[in-house]
Amino acid sequence: MKKNPIKKVGLFATPKTMEELQKQLELLGAGGNGSTVQTAAWITWNFISQELDKLVETNKELDEMDEDVCPAEHEPDHTIEYDEDYVFYKVYEWRIYPQGSVLAGQDCKQLVESFPSLEEAKEAFPKATVGYRDPCNTYDHLPDEPDY
């Protein structure tokens, strides 16, 4: 398998161990619906495991997948930005939109992962620049009329 095709949801922290996962699930179930939270989590786990098994077995699907929204000819750079709304540090990957995209040649900012602390984000992405970066994309080259 080249890369895991199942991307993390950047809005949520990713537990590093099974014990951390269990603690987070316990906190979510503290209002009396613990068994519902546990059941939903493990049904999701089984679904993801099943999907990965399918991909590993065929491997053909992985070769055909377009995993990147913004492919690049060089290593992407990253930024770590604080999100006040969700109180997380988000890591973004920066690339250039490819030819054929309506934003060809412009910066592509893609969310990679979120962390509860700056230290954890820096540990996972030590080369990342800390601070907000705006892609400054322009859309004035697009037609004003709808394409339907």
PyMOL commands that place a pseudoatom at each C-alpha (Angstrom):
pseudoatom trace, name=CA, resn=MET, resi=1, chain=A, elem=C, hetatm=0, pos=[0.000, 0.000, 0.000]
pseudoatom trace, name=CA, resn=LYS, resi=2, chain=A, elem=C, hetatm=0, pos=[1.490, 3.362, -1.041]
pseudoatom trace, name=CA, resn=LYS, resi=3, chain=A, elem=C, hetatm=0, pos=[-0.432, 5.736, 1.223]
pseudoatom trace, name=CA, resn=ASN, resi=4, chain=A, elem=C, hetatm=0, pos=[-3.380, 5.414, 3.515]
pseudoatom trace, name=CA, resn=PRO, resi=5, chain=A, elem=C, hetatm=0, pos=[-6.334, 6.566, 1.366]
pseudoatom trace, name=CA, resn=ILE, resi=6, chain=A, elem=C, hetatm=0, pos=[-8.463, 7.265, 4.423]
pseudoatom trace, name=CA, resn=LYS, resi=7, chain=A, elem=C, hetatm=0, pos=[-7.577, 10.802, 5.450]
pseudoatom trace, name=CA, resn=LYS, resi=8, chain=A, elem=C, hetatm=0, pos=[-7.931, 12.039, 9.003]
pseudoatom trace, name=CA, resn=VAL, resi=9, chain=A, elem=C, hetatm=0, pos=[-10.668, 14.541, 9.762]
pseudoatom trace, name=CA, resn=GLY, resi=10, chain=A, elem=C, hetatm=0, pos=[-8.750, 17.657, 10.716]
pseudoatom trace, name=CA, resn=LEU, resi=11, chain=A, elem=C, hetatm=0, pos=[-11.422, 19.022, 13.031]
pseudoatom trace, name=CA, resn=PHE, resi=12, chain=A, elem=C, hetatm=0, pos=[-10.769, 16.325, 15.620]
pseudoatom trace, name=CA, resn=ALA, resi=13, chain=A, elem=C, hetatm=0, pos=[-7.763, 15.303, 17.666]
pseudoatom trace, name=CA, resn=THR, resi=14, chain=A, elem=C, hetatm=0, pos=[-6.258, 11.923, 16.823]
pseudoatom trace, name=CA, resn=PRO, resi=15, chain=A, elem=C, hetatm=0, pos=[-5.505, 9.728, 19.840]
pseudoatom trace, name=CA, resn=LYS, resi=16, chain=A, elem=C, hetatm=0, pos=[-2.011, 8.235, 19.718]
pseudoatom trace, name=CA, resn=THR, resi=17, chain=A, elem=C, hetatm=0, pos=[-2.892, 5.094, 21.660]
pseudoatom trace, name=CA, resn=MET, resi=18, chain=A, elem=C, hetatm=0, pos=[-5.882, 2.865, 22.286]
pseudoatom trace, name=CA, resn=GLU, resi=19, chain=A, elem=C, hetatm=0, pos=[-5.861, 4.059, 25.903]
pseudoatom trace, name=CA, resn=GLU, resi=20, chain=A, elem=C, hetatm=0, pos=[-6.177, 7.708, 24.804]
pseudoatom trace, name=CA, resn=LEU, resi=21, chain=A, elem=C, hetatm=0, pos=[-9.050, 6.745, 22.524]
pseudoatom trace, name=CA, resn=GLN, resi=22, chain=A, elem=C, hetatm=0, pos=[-10.822, 4.969, 25.383]
pseudoatom trace, name=CA, resn=LYS, resi=23, chain=A, elem=C, hetatm=0, pos=[-10.408, 8.018, 27.660]
pseudoatom trace, name=CA, resn=GLN, resi=24, chain=A, elem=C, hetatm=0, pos=[-11.864, 10.347, 25.016]
pseudoatom trace, name=CA, resn=LEU, resi=25, chain=A, elem=C, hetatm=0, pos=[-14.797, 8.005, 24.464]
pseudoatom trace, name=CA, resn=GLU, resi=26, chain=A, elem=C, hetatm=0, pos=[-15.422, 7.840, 28.218]
pseudoatom trace, name=CA, resn=LEU, resi=27, chain=A, elem=C, hetatm=0, pos=[-15.497, 11.657, 28.384]
pseudoatom trace, name=CA, resn=LEU, resi=28, chain=A, elem=C, hetatm=0, pos=[-17.972, 11.811, 25.518]
pseudoatom trace, name=CA, resn=GLY, resi=29, chain=A, elem=C, hetatm=0, pos=[-20.194, 9.256, 27.230]
pseudoatom trace, name=CA, resn=ALA, resi=30, chain=A, elem=C, hetatm=0, pos=[-20.126, 10.975, 30.623]
pseudoatom trace, name=CA, resn=GLY, resi=31, chain=A, elem=C, hetatm=0, pos=[-23.714, 12.208, 30.192]
pseudoatom trace, name=CA, resn=GLY, resi=32, chain=A, elem=C, hetatm=0, pos=[-25.116, 8.713, 30.450]
pseudoatom trace, name=CA, resn=ASN, resi=33, chain=A, elem=C, hetatm=0, pos=[-24.857, 7.678, 26.792]
pseudoatom trace, name=CA, resn=GLY, resi=34, chain=A, elem=C, hetatm=0, pos=[-21.501, 5.900, 27.104]
pseudoatom trace, name=CA, resn=SER, resi=35, chain=A, elem=C, hetatm=0, pos=[-22.644, 2.660, 25.514]
pseudoatom trace, name=CA, resn=THR, resi=36, chain=A, elem=C, hetatm=0, pos=[-23.998, 4.580, 22.492]
pseudoatom trace, name=CA, resn=VAL, resi=37, chain=A, elem=C, hetatm=0, pos=[-20.682, 6.412, 22.053]
pseudoatom trace, name=CA, resn=GLN, resi=38, chain=A, elem=C, hetatm=0, pos=[-18.699, 3.163, 22.386]
pseudoatom trace, name=CA, resn=THR, resi=39, chain=A, elem=C, hetatm=0, pos=[-20.967, 1.339, 19.940]
pseudoatom trace, name=CA, resn=ALA, resi=40, chain=A, elem=C, hetatm=0, pos=[-20.720, 4.121, 17.330]
pseudoatom trace, name=CA, resn=ALA, resi=41, chain=A, elem=C, hetatm=0, pos=[-16.934, 4.260, 17.684]
pseudoatom trace, name=CA, resn=TRP, resi=42, chain=A, elem=C, hetatm=0, pos=[-16.432, 0.525, 17.228]
pseudoatom trace, name=CA, resn=ILE, resi=43, chain=A, elem=C, hetatm=0, pos=[-18.907, 0.237, 14.357]
pseudoatom trace, name=CA, resn=THR, resi=44, chain=A, elem=C, hetatm=0, pos=[-16.896, 2.991, 12.644]
pseudoatom trace, name=CA, resn=TRP, resi=45, chain=A, elem=C, hetatm=0, pos=[-13.647, 1.172, 13.478]
pseudoatom trace, name=CA, resn=ASN, resi=46, chain=A, elem=C, hetatm=0, pos=[-14.968, -2.035, 11.876]
pseudoatom trace, name=CA, resn=PHE, resi=47, chain=A, elem=C, hetatm=0, pos=[-16.118, -0.167, 8.786]
pseudoatom trace, name=CA, resn=ILE, resi=48, chain=A, elem=C, hetatm=0, pos=[-12.705, 1.462, 8.299]
pseudoatom trace, name=CA, resn=SER, resi=49, chain=A, elem=C, hetatm=0, pos=[-10.948, -1.861, 8.886]
pseudoatom trace, name=CA, resn=GLN, resi=50, chain=A, elem=C, hetatm=0, pos=[-13.191, -3.494, 6.289]
pseudoatom trace, name=CA, resn=GLU, resi=51, chain=A, elem=C, hetatm=0, pos=[-12.480, -0.739, 3.747]
pseudoatom trace, name=CA, resn=LEU, resi=52, chain=A, elem=C, hetatm=0, pos=[-8.714, -0.972, 4.288]
pseudoatom trace, name=CA, resn=ASP, resi=53, chain=A, elem=C, hetatm=0, pos=[-8.878, -4.754, 3.892]
pseudoatom trace, name=CA, resn=LYS, resi=54, chain=A, elem=C, hetatm=0, pos=[-10.565, -4.286, 0.514]
pseudoatom trace, name=CA, resn=LEU, resi=55, chain=A, elem=C, hetatm=0, pos=[-7.895, -1.839, -0.610]
pseudoatom trace, name=CA, resn=VAL, resi=56, chain=A, elem=C, hetatm=0, pos=[-5.013, -3.970, 0.593]
pseudoatom trace, name=CA, resn=GLU, resi=57, chain=A, elem=C, hetatm=0, pos=[-6.462, -7.042, -1.142]
pseudoatom trace, name=CA, resn=THR, resi=58, chain=A, elem=C, hetatm=0, pos=[-6.937, -5.428, -4.512]
pseudoatom trace, name=CA, resn=ASN, resi=59, chain=A, elem=C, hetatm=0, pos=[-4.161, -2.798, -4.358]
pseudoatom trace, name=CA, resn=LYS, resi=60, chain=A, elem=C, hetatm=0, pos=[-5.294, -1.934, -7.878]
pseudoatom trace, name=CA, resn=GLU, resi=61, chain=A, elem=C, hetatm=0, pos=[-7.648, 0.695, -6.467]
pseudoatom trace, name=CA, resn=LEU, resi=62, chain=A, elem=C, hetatm=0, pos=[-4.774, 2.399, -4.664]
pseudoatom trace, name=CA, resn=ASP, resi=63, chain=A, elem=C, hetatm=0, pos=[-2.798, 2.831, -7.857]
pseudoatom trace, name=CA, resn=GLU, resi=64, chain=A, elem=C, hetatm=0, pos=[-5.780, 4.474, -9.527]
pseudoatom trace, name=CA, resn=MET, resi=65, chain=A, elem=C, hetatm=0, pos=[-6.617, 6.804, -6.659]
pseudoatom trace, name=CA, resn=ASP, resi=66, chain=A, elem=C, hetatm=0, pos=[-5.921, 10.504, -6.980]
pseudoatom trace, name=CA, resn=GLU, resi=67, chain=A, elem=C, hetatm=0, pos=[-4.961, 11.085, -3.354]
pseudoatom trace, name=CA, resn=ASP, resi=68, chain=A, elem=C, hetatm=0, pos=[-3.830, 14.686, -3.607]
pseudoatom trace, name=CA, resn=VAL, resi=69, chain=A, elem=C, hetatm=0, pos=[-6.008, 17.652, -4.419]
pseudoatom trace, name=CA, resn=CYS, resi=70, chain=A, elem=C, hetatm=0, pos=[-2.856, 19.618, -5.221]
pseudoatom trace, name=CA, resn=PRO, resi=71, chain=A, elem=C, hetatm=0, pos=[-0.083, 17.390, -6.577]
pseudoatom trace, name=CA, resn=ALA, resi=72, chain=A, elem=C, hetatm=0, pos=[3.391, 18.878, -6.489]
pseudoatom trace, name=CA, resn=GLU, resi=73, chain=A, elem=C, hetatm=0, pos=[6.725, 18.170, -8.102]
pseudoatom trace, name=CA, resn=HIS, resi=74, chain=A, elem=C, hetatm=0, pos=[8.533, 19.056, -4.874]
pseudoatom trace, name=CA, resn=GLU, resi=75, chain=A, elem=C, hetatm=0, pos=[8.025, 18.427, -1.179]
pseudoatom trace, name=CA, resn=PRO, resi=76, chain=A, elem=C, hetatm=0, pos=[5.144, 20.526, 0.168]
pseudoatom trace, name=CA, resn=ASP, resi=77, chain=A, elem=C, hetatm=0, pos=[5.712, 22.978, 2.968]
pseudoatom trace, name=CA, resn=HIS, resi=78, chain=A, elem=C, hetatm=0, pos=[3.466, 23.237, 6.024]
pseudoatom trace, name=CA, resn=THR, resi=79, chain=A, elem=C, hetatm=0, pos=[2.085, 25.892, 8.329]
pseudoatom trace, name=CA, resn=ILE, resi=80, chain=A, elem=C, hetatm=0, pos=[0.725, 25.538, 11.852]
pseudoatom trace, name=CA, resn=GLU, resi=81, chain=A, elem=C, hetatm=0, pos=[-2.154, 27.918, 12.512]
pseudoatom trace, name=CA, resn=TYR, resi=82, chain=A, elem=C, hetatm=0, pos=[-4.180, 28.462, 15.662]
pseudoatom trace, name=CA, resn=ASP, resi=83, chain=A, elem=C, hetatm=0, pos=[-7.934, 28.140, 15.259]
pseudoatom trace, name=CA, resn=GLU, resi=84, chain=A, elem=C, hetatm=0, pos=[-9.736, 30.226, 17.894]
pseudoatom trace, name=CA, resn=ASP, resi=85, chain=A, elem=C, hetatm=0, pos=[-13.159, 28.778, 17.023]
pseudoatom trace, name=CA, resn=TYR, resi=86, chain=A, elem=C, hetatm=0, pos=[-12.147, 25.176, 17.695]
pseudoatom trace, name=CA, resn=VAL, resi=87, chain=A, elem=C, hetatm=0, pos=[-9.223, 25.884, 20.066]
pseudoatom trace, name=CA, resn=PHE, resi=88, chain=A, elem=C, hetatm=0, pos=[-6.892, 23.657, 18.041]
pseudoatom trace, name=CA, resn=TYR, resi=89, chain=A, elem=C, hetatm=0, pos=[-3.664, 24.065, 16.130]
pseudoatom trace, name=CA, resn=LYS, resi=90, chain=A, elem=C, hetatm=0, pos=[-4.252, 23.129, 12.508]
pseudoatom trace, name=CA, resn=VAL, resi=91, chain=A, elem=C, hetatm=0, pos=[-1.508, 21.983, 10.164]
pseudoatom trace, name=CA, resn=TYR, resi=92, chain=A, elem=C, hetatm=0, pos=[-1.895, 22.930, 6.515]
pseudoatom trace, name=CA, resn=GLU, resi=93, chain=A, elem=C, hetatm=0, pos=[0.012, 21.574, 3.551]
pseudoatom trace, name=CA, resn=TRP, resi=94, chain=A, elem=C, hetatm=0, pos=[0.933, 24.042, 0.812]
pseudoatom trace, name=CA, resn=ARG, resi=95, chain=A, elem=C, hetatm=0, pos=[1.271, 23.126, -2.831]
pseudoatom trace, name=CA, resn=ILE, resi=96, chain=A, elem=C, hetatm=0, pos=[0.443, 24.617, -6.223]
pseudoatom trace, name=CA, resn=TYR, resi=97, chain=A, elem=C, hetatm=0, pos=[-2.796, 23.849, -8.076]
pseudoatom trace, name=CA, resn=PRO, resi=98, chain=A, elem=C, hetatm=0, pos=[-1.980, 21.797, -11.217]
pseudoatom trace, name=CA, resn=GLN, resi=99, chain=A, elem=C, hetatm=0, pos=[-2.637, 22.688, -14.838]
pseudoatom trace, name=CA, resn=GLY, resi=100, chain=A, elem=C, hetatm=0, pos=[-6.258, 21.949, -15.680]
pseudoatom trace, name=CA, resn=SER, resi=101, chain=A, elem=C, hetatm=0, pos=[-7.512, 23.335, -12.381]
pseudoatom trace, name=CA, resn=VAL, resi=102, chain=A, elem=C, hetatm=0, pos=[-9.467, 26.598, -12.399]
pseudoatom trace, name=CA, resn=LEU, resi=103, chain=A, elem=C, hetatm=0, pos=[-6.848, 27.810, -9.895]
pseudoatom trace, name=CA, resn=ALA, resi=104, chain=A, elem=C, hetatm=0, pos=[-3.843, 26.481, -11.876]
pseudoatom trace, name=CA, resn=GLY, resi=105, chain=A, elem=C, hetatm=0, pos=[-0.551, 27.939, -10.711]
pseudoatom trace, name=CA, resn=GLN, resi=106, chain=A, elem=C, hetatm=0, pos=[-1.983, 29.404, -7.505]
pseudoatom trace, name=CA, resn=ASP, resi=107, chain=A, elem=C, hetatm=0, pos=[-1.360, 28.334, -3.910]
pseudoatom trace, name=CA, resn=CYS, resi=108, chain=A, elem=C, hetatm=0, pos=[-3.294, 25.344, -2.620]
pseudoatom trace, name=CA, resn=LYS, resi=109, chain=A, elem=C, hetatm=0, pos=[-3.837, 25.248, 1.155]
pseudoatom trace, name=CA, resn=GLN, resi=110, chain=A, elem=C, hetatm=0, pos=[-5.004, 21.823, 2.333]
pseudoatom trace, name=CA, resn=LEU, resi=111, chain=A, elem=C, hetatm=0, pos=[-5.826, 20.885, 5.932]
pseudoatom trace, name=CA, resn=VAL, resi=112, chain=A, elem=C, hetatm=0, pos=[-3.742, 17.915, 7.077]
pseudoatom trace, name=CA, resn=GLU, resi=113, chain=A, elem=C, hetatm=0, pos=[-4.334, 17.455, 10.802]
pseudoatom trace, name=CA, resn=SER, resi=114, chain=A, elem=C, hetatm=0, pos=[-5.289, 19.229, 14.030]
pseudoatom trace, name=CA, resn=PHE, resi=115, chain=A, elem=C, hetatm=0, pos=[-3.598, 19.120, 17.430]
pseudoatom trace, name=CA, resn=PRO, resi=116, chain=A, elem=C, hetatm=0, pos=[-4.674, 20.255, 20.891]
pseudoatom trace, name=CA, resn=SER, resi=117, chain=A, elem=C, hetatm=0, pos=[-1.318, 21.972, 21.511]
pseudoatom trace, name=CA, resn=LEU, resi=118, chain=A, elem=C, hetatm=0, pos=[1.347, 23.808, 19.541]
pseudoatom trace, name=CA, resn=GLU, resi=119, chain=A, elem=C, hetatm=0, pos=[4.012, 21.491, 20.961]
pseudoatom trace, name=CA, resn=GLU, resi=120, chain=A, elem=C, hetatm=0, pos=[2.274, 18.394, 19.558]
pseudoatom trace, name=CA, resn=ALA, resi=121, chain=A, elem=C, hetatm=0, pos=[1.876, 20.045, 16.157]
pseudoatom trace, name=CA, resn=LYS, resi=122, chain=A, elem=C, hetatm=0, pos=[5.563, 21.029, 16.100]
pseudoatom trace, name=CA, resn=GLU, resi=123, chain=A, elem=C, hetatm=0, pos=[6.576, 17.527, 17.149]
pseudoatom trace, name=CA, resn=ALA, resi=124, chain=A, elem=C, hetatm=0, pos=[4.625, 15.983, 14.263]
pseudoatom trace, name=CA, resn=PHE, resi=125, chain=A, elem=C, hetatm=0, pos=[5.665, 18.669, 11.738]
pseudoatom trace, name=CA, resn=PRO, resi=126, chain=A, elem=C, hetatm=0, pos=[9.033, 20.026, 12.913]
pseudoatom trace, name=CA, resn=LYS, resi=127, chain=A, elem=C, hetatm=0, pos=[9.758, 21.897, 9.654]
pseudoatom trace, name=CA, resn=ALA, resi=128, chain=A, elem=C, hetatm=0, pos=[6.398, 23.695, 9.618]
pseudoatom trace, name=CA, resn=THR, resi=129, chain=A, elem=C, hetatm=0, pos=[6.202, 27.477, 9.901]
pseudoatom trace, name=CA, resn=VAL, resi=130, chain=A, elem=C, hetatm=0, pos=[4.067, 28.710, 12.795]
pseudoatom trace, name=CA, resn=GLY, resi=131, chain=A, elem=C, hetatm=0, pos=[1.588, 31.452, 11.889]
pseudoatom trace, name=CA, resn=TYR, resi=132, chain=A, elem=C, hetatm=0, pos=[-1.257, 32.279, 9.555]
pseudoatom trace, name=CA, resn=ARG, resi=133, chain=A, elem=C, hetatm=0, pos=[-0.626, 32.243, 5.804]
pseudoatom trace, name=CA, resn=ASP, resi=134, chain=A, elem=C, hetatm=0, pos=[-3.206, 33.372, 3.262]
pseudoatom trace, name=CA, resn=PRO, resi=135, chain=A, elem=C, hetatm=0, pos=[-3.193, 31.686, -0.160]
pseudoatom trace, name=CA, resn=CYS, resi=136, chain=A, elem=C, hetatm=0, pos=[-4.277, 34.993, -1.783]
pseudoatom trace, name=CA, resn=ASN, resi=137, chain=A, elem=C, hetatm=0, pos=[-5.996, 33.159, -4.628]
pseudoatom trace, name=CA, resn=THR, resi=138, chain=A, elem=C, hetatm=0, pos=[-7.662, 35.244, -7.328]
pseudoatom trace, name=CA, resn=TYR, resi=139, chain=A, elem=C, hetatm=0, pos=[-10.829, 34.387, -9.163]
pseudoatom trace, name=CA, resn=ASP, resi=140, chain=A, elem=C, hetatm=0, pos=[-11.090, 37.302, -11.592]
pseudoatom trace, name=CA, resn=HIS, resi=141, chain=A, elem=C, hetatm=0, pos=[-9.970, 35.090, -14.484]
pseudoatom trace, name=CA, resn=LEU, resi=142, chain=A, elem=C, hetatm=0, pos=[-13.183, 33.058, -14.147]
pseudoatom trace, name=CA, resn=PRO, resi=143, chain=A, elem=C, hetatm=0, pos=[-16.280, 33.945, -16.204]
pseudoatom trace, name=CA, resn=ASP, resi=144, chain=A, elem=C, hetatm=0, pos=[-19.123, 35.755, -14.428]
pseudoatom trace, name=CA, resn=GLU, resi=145, chain=A, elem=C, hetatm=0, pos=[-21.858, 33.677, -16.052]
pseudoatom trace, name=CA, resn=PRO, resi=146, chain=A, elem=C, hetatm=0, pos=[-22.762, 30.226, -14.707]
pseudoatom trace, name=CA, resn=ASP, resi=147, chain=A, elem=C, hetatm=0, pos=[-21.387, 27.161, -16.527]
pseudoatom trace, name=CA, resn=TYR, resi=148, chain=A, elem=C, hetatm=0, pos=[-24.697, 25.333, -16.796]
for i in range(1, 148): cmd.bond("trace and resi %d" % i, "trace and resi %d" % (i + 1))
show_as sticks, trace
zoom trace
